[in-house]
Amino acid sequence: MSKIQEEIARGNKAAEVLRNPAFEEAFEVLHNHYLETWQNTHPDEAETREKIFIAINVLKDIRANIESVMTTGKLAGEEGSKAFH
């Protein structure tokens, strides 16, 4: 399998993950849980709020990474199709 084919395959897998209802639900449940936990903290729980902030940003980073893999796969597909024309 060529490098372009590998990138396309990875991109397709990433797209499948992002379209997966279980994945989307897991992200939504976690995000809502973190926000609710943050909203219920007391003023003296700054460390807890910082940990929640980090957790929310990790969720964003995971999604961004998967989206990046998907985009790379799409671009590889476009490059591959140009090479064959």
Secondary structure as UniProt FT lines:
FT   HELIX           3..19
FT   HELIX           21..39
FT   TURN            43..44
FT   HELIX           46..83
//
